[in-house]
């Protein structure tokens, strides 16, 4: 290798600065230096001219300066985010998850419910919203007031809240998925509807729930809950995906014929679900398809209550784990033993739980509204209380 000229040597050595000190010159003119260096002969016997034509000096990438290489070597490789696993204490059976009927209302819960039931804001003001696109206006949550039938969108809120709490599940408990109430619209339960269209609609809604729950497949779940609204009455169907069973959970104690009462809806929903399970290769799809729906006979079923069916569904979804009825920790009394008071209590507690859920984007706005309402004079609050049932009922009838 020939000796470097003074100009070339300056490129490799230090360059003086204004204060007389020297610094390393990283901007080496690589192309110029390569021209002065002999081209090595390859093992294939190419001569110098062939090598130059194969890889011209102006196309050779200049190596990074040593200082830059050292900095790059210090950069740690970015690792994918690991899924967080809750500690055992968070999954303990002693950690209270379901709403307790024995617990008295706290002052904060009373303030939240009083603010919503004041019914003095725009009915279409959004009070519940999730990042997955569930948006519920104020008037829907006002139907949680005692004596009113719960709006269908409230059940969708409840399903979203229960799904979000699955991470707190005790490992001994079954893994449950809670569907939205409109998995199939009324028209899809008509026997004349094209079955492919029904399956397509169901599959689309199921994919949405999996996306909302951040799960890739339904196979990882043990129990699947689908609330149904039929003839202004709510009930829920629980599908056991581990020991094939289909349970219809209804608060009405009617002795009417099963098909006459439910209009083949449980069977149609079962058949549609099994079609979906076959598509995703669920191992028990064929066995579940052969199961006969069974209506559970709970001691707290009602004969005279035609208003609180939505609250019953919310309680059944929250507490049922496919255990025998004798050990089912639902907590509801019989209809003649003070059950109505429990249901009114659940209305307020469920309302607060929905609004204060961490998945509710509007949670901070609700807290601010509660603080603002606390400043209202007691005389004005009492005036709102006296007429709130009639006022809320009118707002609901006009808006929904």
C-alpha positions in Angstrom: 0.0 0.0 0.0 1.5 3.4 -1.0 2.2 6.2 1.4 -0.6 8.6 2.0 -0.2 12.2 0.8 -0.4 15.0 3.3 -4.0 15.7 2.1 -5.0 12.1 2.5 -3.3 11.9 5.9 -5.3 14.9 7.1 -8.5 13.0 6.4 -7.4 10.2 8.7 -5.8 12.2 11.5 -6.9 15.2 13.5 -8.1 18.6 12.1 -7.2 21.7 14.1 -10.1 23.9 15.4 -10.2 27.7 16.2 -8.9 27.3 19.7 -5.9 25.3 18.6 -7.2 21.9 19.7 -7.6 19.0 17.4 -10.8 17.0 16.7 -11.4 13.9 14.8 -12.7 14.5 11.2 -15.6 12.0 10.7 -16.4 13.3 7.2 -13.8 11.2 5.4 -13.8 11.4 1.7 -14.0 7.7 1.1 -14.4 7.8 -2.6 -11.1 9.8 -3.0 -9.2 7.5 -0.7 -10.4 4.4 -2.6 -9.0 5.8 -5.8 -5.5 5.9 -4.3 -5.7 2.4 -2.8 -4.8 -0.7 -5.0 -7.7 -2.9 -5.9 -7.2 -6.4 -4.6 -7.5 -9.3 -6.9 -10.3 -11.7 -6.2 -10.2 -15.5 -6.0 -12.1 -15.7 -9.3 -9.2 -14.1 -11.1 -10.9 -10.9 -12.2 -8.5 -8.2 -13.2 -8.5 -4.7 -11.9 -10.6 -3.2 -14.7 -13.4 -5.9 -14.3 -13.6 -5.2 -10.5 -13.9 -1.5 -11.1 -16.7 -1.9 -13.6 -18.5 -4.3 -11.3 -18.4 -2.0 -8.3 -17.6 1.6 -9.1 -16.1 3.6 -6.3 -18.9 6.2 -6.3 -21.4 3.4 -5.5 -19.5 2.1 -2.5 -21.1 3.1 0.7 -18.9 5.0 3.1 -18.4 3.3 6.5 -19.9 5.0 9.5 -17.4 6.9 11.7 -16.2 5.1 14.7 -17.9 7.6 17.0 -21.3 6.9 15.4 -20.8 3.1 15.6 -20.1 3.4 19.3 -23.4 5.3 19.8 -25.4 2.8 17.9 -24.0 -0.1 19.8 -25.3 1.5 23.0 -28.9 1.6 21.8 -30.8 -1.3 23.3 -33.0 -3.3 21.1 -36.7 -2.4 21.5 -38.6 -5.3 22.9 -42.3 -5.9 22.4 -44.6 -4.9 25.2 -45.2 -7.9 27.5 -48.7 -8.7 28.7 -49.1 -7.9 32.3 -50.3 -10.6 34.7 -52.1 -9.5 37.8 -50.7 -10.8 41.1 -52.5 -13.6 42.9 -54.0 -11.1 45.5 -55.9 -9.3 42.7 -57.5 -12.6 41.7 -58.2 -13.7 45.2 -61.8 -15.0 45.9 -61.7 -12.5 48.8 -61.4 -9.6 46.4 -64.9 -8.3 46.0 -65.8 -8.0 42.3 -69.6 -8.3 42.0 -71.9 -5.6 43.4 -72.8 -6.4 47.0 -76.5 -6.2 48.0 -75.4 -6.0 51.7 -73.3 -2.8 51.3 -75.0 0.5 52.1 -74.8 3.3 49.6 -71.8 5.5 50.1 -72.1 9.3 49.9 -70.2 9.4 46.6 -72.6 6.9 45.0 -75.6 8.9 46.2 -74.1 12.1 44.7 -73.5 10.4 41.4 -77.0 9.0 41.1 -78.6 12.2 42.3 -76.7 14.1 39.6 -77.9 11.8 36.8 -81.5 11.5 38.1 -81.8 15.2 38.4 -82.5 15.1 34.6 -81.6 18.7 34.1 -79.1 18.3 31.2 -79.4 17.6 27.5 -80.8 14.1 26.9 -78.4 13.4 24.1 -75.3 14.4 26.1 -72.8 11.5 26.1 -72.2 10.0 29.6 -70.7 6.7 28.7 -68.2 6.1 25.9 -65.5 3.4 25.2 -62.5 3.5 23.0 -64.1 0.7 20.9 -67.0 2.9 19.9 -69.8 2.3 22.4 -71.5 5.7 22.9 -74.5 6.0 25.2 -76.5 9.3 25.8 -77.7 10.5 29.1 -81.3 9.6 28.5 -80.4 5.9 28.3 -78.8 5.9 31.7 -81.8 7.8 33.1 -83.9 4.6 32.5 -82.0 3.1 35.5 -84.4 5.1 37.7 -86.7 2.8 39.7 -90.0 2.1 38.0 -88.7 2.4 34.4 -87.7 -0.3 32.0 -84.0 -0.3 31.3 -83.0 0.8 27.7 -81.2 -1.8 25.6 -78.0 0.3 25.3 -77.6 0.0 29.1 -77.1 -3.7 28.7 -74.4 -3.1 26.1 -72.7 -0.8 28.6 -72.9 -3.6 31.2 -71.5 -6.2 28.9 -68.5 -3.9 28.1 -67.9 -3.3 31.9 -68.1 -7.0 32.7 -65.7 -7.9 29.9 -63.2 -5.3 31.1 -63.3 -6.9 34.6 -62.4 -10.3 33.3 -58.7 -9.7 34.1 -59.6 -9.6 37.8 -61.1 -13.1 37.5 -60.2 -15.6 40.1 -58.3 -18.4 38.3 -60.7 -21.0 39.7 -63.6 -19.2 38.0 -64.7 -19.9 34.4 -63.6 -17.4 31.8 -66.7 -15.6 30.6 -67.6 -13.5 27.6 -70.5 -11.1 27.6 -72.1 -10.3 24.2 -74.1 -7.2 23.3 -77.9 -7.4 23.2 -78.2 -6.9 19.4 -76.2 -9.9 18.2 -79.2 -10.7 16.0 -81.9 -8.2 15.2 -85.6 -9.1 15.3 -85.7 -9.8 11.5 -83.1 -12.5 11.8 -85.2 -14.6 14.0 -87.8 -15.0 11.3 -87.6 -18.5 9.8 -87.9 -17.1 6.3 -84.6 -15.1 6.6 -81.7 -16.4 4.6 -79.5 -18.4 7.0 -76.3 -17.3 5.4 -77.3 -13.7 6.0 -78.1 -14.5 9.6 -74.7 -16.2 10.1 -72.8 -13.4 8.4 -74.5 -10.8 10.7 -73.7 -12.9 13.8 -70.1 -13.5 12.8 -69.6 -9.8 12.2 -70.9 -8.9 15.7 -68.9 -11.7 17.3 -65.7 -10.5 15.7 -66.4 -7.0 17.1 -66.8 -8.3 20.6 -63.5 -10.3 20.3 -61.9 -7.1 19.1 -63.4 -5.1 22.0 -62.2 -7.7 24.5 -58.8 -7.8 22.8 -59.0 -11.6 22.3 -58.2 -13.4 19.1 -60.5 -16.4 19.4 -63.7 -17.5 21.3 -62.1 -20.8 22.0 -60.3 -19.4 25.1 -63.7 -18.8 26.9 -65.7 -21.1 29.0 -69.1 -19.4 29.2 -70.8 -17.1 26.7 -73.7 -14.9 27.7 -76.1 -13.4 25.1 -78.9 -11.1 26.4 -82.1 -11.2 24.4 -84.9 -8.6 24.0 -88.1 -10.1 22.8 -91.6 -8.6 23.1 -90.3 -5.9 25.5 -88.9 -8.5 27.8 -85.2 -9.2 28.6 -83.7 -12.6 29.4 -80.2 -14.1 28.9 -78.9 -17.3 27.3 -75.7 -18.8 28.8 -73.8 -21.2 26.6 -71.4 -23.5 28.4 -68.5 -24.1 25.9 -66.6 -26.6 28.1 -69.4 -29.0 29.1 -71.9 -28.4 26.4 -75.1 -26.9 27.9 -77.6 -24.2 27.0 -79.3 -22.4 29.9 -82.1 -19.9 29.4 -82.1 -17.6 32.5 -85.4 -15.7 32.8 -86.8 -13.9 35.8 -90.4 -14.7 34.8 -91.9 -17.8 36.5 -94.4 -18.4 33.7 -95.4 -22.0 33.1 -96.1 -21.2 29.4 -94.7 -23.6 26.8 -91.0 -23.0 26.0 -91.4 -22.5 22.3 -94.5 -20.4 22.7 -92.8 -18.1 25.2 -89.5 -17.6 23.5 -90.5 -18.0 19.8 -87.7 -20.4 18.9 -85.1 -17.6 19.6 -82.9 -19.7 21.9 -82.8 -22.5 19.3 -82.0 -20.1 16.4 -79.3 -18.3 18.5 -77.8 -21.7 19.4 -77.8 -22.9 15.8 -76.2 -19.6 14.6 -73.6 -19.7 17.4 -72.7 -23.3 16.5 -72.2 -22.4 12.9 -69.7 -19.8 14.0 -68.0 -22.3 16.3 -67.6 -24.7 13.4 -66.0 -22.0 11.3 -63.4 -21.3 14.0 -62.9 -25.1 14.6 -64.2 -25.1 18.2 -63.8 -28.7 19.5 -67.3 -28.8 21.0 -69.3 -27.2 18.2 -71.1 -30.3 17.2 -71.9 -31.4 20.8 -73.3 -28.0 21.7 -75.4 -28.1 18.6 -77.1 -31.2 19.9 -77.9 -29.7 23.3 -81.5 -28.9 24.2 -82.0 -25.4 25.8 -83.0 -25.7 29.5 -84.9 -22.9 31.4 -83.5 -22.5 34.9 -86.0 -22.4 37.8 -84.5 -20.1 40.4 -86.4 -19.4 43.7 -86.2 -15.6 43.0 -88.2 -15.7 39.8 -91.2 -13.4 39.7 -94.9 -13.5 38.9 -95.8 -9.8 39.1 -92.7 -7.8 38.2 -92.7 -6.8 34.6 -90.5 -3.7 34.9 -87.1 -5.0 36.3 -86.3 -7.7 33.8 -83.3 -5.7 32.6 -81.9 -5.5 36.1 -82.5 -9.2 36.6 -80.5 -9.9 33.4 -77.6 -7.6 34.6 -77.5 -9.5 37.9 -77.7 -12.9 36.3 -74.8 -12.0 33.9 -72.8 -10.7 36.8 -73.2 -13.7 39.1 -73.9 -16.8 37.1 -71.0 -19.2 36.7 -72.8 -22.4 35.6 -73.0 -23.8 39.1 -76.0 -25.5 40.6 -78.8 -23.2 41.6 -78.4 -24.1 45.2 -74.8 -22.6 45.3 -75.4 -19.8 42.9 -74.5 -16.6 44.8 -77.0 -14.3 43.2 -78.2 -12.8 46.5 -81.7 -12.0 45.4 -84.6 -12.7 47.8 -87.9 -14.1 46.7 -90.5 -11.8 45.2 -92.5 -11.6 48.4 -89.5 -11.1 50.7 -88.3 -7.6 49.8 -86.9 -8.3 46.4 -88.1 -5.0 44.9 -86.0 -3.0 47.4 -82.9 -5.0 46.3 -83.6 -4.3 42.6 -83.9 -0.6 43.3 -80.7 -0.8 45.2 -79.0 -2.5 42.2 -80.3 0.1 39.9 -78.3 2.8 41.6 -75.2 0.7 42.2 -75.1 -0.6 38.6 -75.5 3.0 37.3 -72.6 4.2 39.4 -70.4 1.2 38.4 -71.1 1.8 34.7 -70.3 5.5 34.9 -67.2 5.1 37.1 -65.8 2.3 35.1 -62.2 2.8 33.9 -63.3 2.1 30.4 -65.7 5.1 30.4 -63.9 7.9 28.6 -66.5 10.3 30.0 -65.7 9.4 33.6 -63.8 12.6 34.4 -66.6 14.7 32.9 -69.1 12.9 35.1 -67.0 13.6 38.2 -66.8 17.3 37.3 -70.6 17.3 36.8 -71.2 15.7 40.2 -69.0 18.4 41.9 -70.9 21.1 40.1 -74.3 19.7 41.1 -73.1 19.5 44.7 -73.0 23.3 44.7 -76.7 23.6 43.8 -78.8 24.8 46.7 -80.7 22.2 48.7 -84.0 23.8 48.0 -83.5 23.4 44.2 -82.4 19.8 44.7 -85.5 19.0 46.7 -87.7 20.5 43.9 -86.0 18.3 41.3 -86.6 15.2 43.5 -90.3 15.8 43.8 -90.9 15.6 40.0 -88.0 13.5 38.7 -89.9 10.3 38.0 -92.5 12.0 35.8 -89.8 14.2 34.2 -87.5 11.3 33.5 -90.4 9.2 32.1 -91.4 12.0 29.8 -87.8 12.6 28.6 -87.4 8.9 27.9 -90.7 8.6 26.0 -90.0 11.7 23.9 -86.4 10.6 23.1 -86.6 6.9 22.7 
